[in-house]
Amino acid sequence: MGPVAGPVMVGAVALHPGQQFEGCTDSKQVSPSRREALARRIRAESLAWRVAAASTREIERLNVRAATIVAMRRALDRLALPAELVLVDGNPVPELGEHRSIVGGDRASHSIACASILAKVTRDRLMRRLDARYPLYGWASNKGYRTREHMEAIRRHGPTPHHRITFQGVLQTELDFSPAPDPTSGPRRDPPQDPGA
């Protein structure tokens, strides 16, 4: 089950022919410290890379699948060079044009695994930064995913502007709470659309 808070983050990586990063596989199977080390190498040594986001507001307006496609398009459009072959993790995405989809791609394709690592590291960093602004929700540890403690915090304190209000379990709290105020001064700012720039 996906996150109930925070943006969708998508990575795109172009590798040199035959390039491999030892230990790079499905980001969920790699320890946080190893992911960070791999992300540094991928950014420094790959042919090109980009991480792009779709904001919580876009997820609410479009739905999570459509927002993910928006983030994919941004990542590809902002890649420093045109991709000869686009590999996509999961099912086909007709909106992307010509590509090859691979179910379980982060285990079957090294470039998809690298992109997965970059997206995961970037999103986790963002959620840690947001945790400093909204410390009641445990985002530094749960990264916006649905945990018992996170859902209880939403029930007790209401959702923030970074919660996906229409997601099951979050919507019901909207009946009882207004969004939690931003504890920082100034207008609300959405997460950057292109954290990999």
Secondary structure, DSSP 8 states (H G I E B T S, - for coil): ---SBS-EEEEEEE--TT---TT---GGGS-HHHHHHHHHHHHHHSSEEEEEEE-HHHHHHH-HHHHHHHHHHHHHHHSSS--SS-EEESS--GGG-S-EEETTHHHH-HHHHHHHHHHHHHHHHHHHHHHHHSGGG-HHHHTT---HHHHHHHHHH---TTB-TTSTTTHHHHTT------SSSSS-----S-TT-
